[in-house]
């Protein structure tokens, strides 16, 4: 479940910080940490996990972000094309 949630939270974080990958690459974690503090850490005791994820991401826990992330990761690693895509 942690992997499902992490991808779903990451997708939401990217909406607010679209340059998050660049920030990480440059070693600047402060904006990401600030976002996590505001949206996750400060809210964790107020809401049960199921409700927290819905409040943060706007949707219930689902596998969509996780599966999309894994597909992108493995396409890049192995040079795969998307199913149904023509070259």
Secondary structure, DSSP 8 states (H G I E B T S, - for coil): -HHHHHHHHHHHHHHH-TTHHHHHHTT--HHHHHHHIIIIITTTTTS-HHHHHHHHHSS---SHHHHHHHHHHHHHHHT---TT---
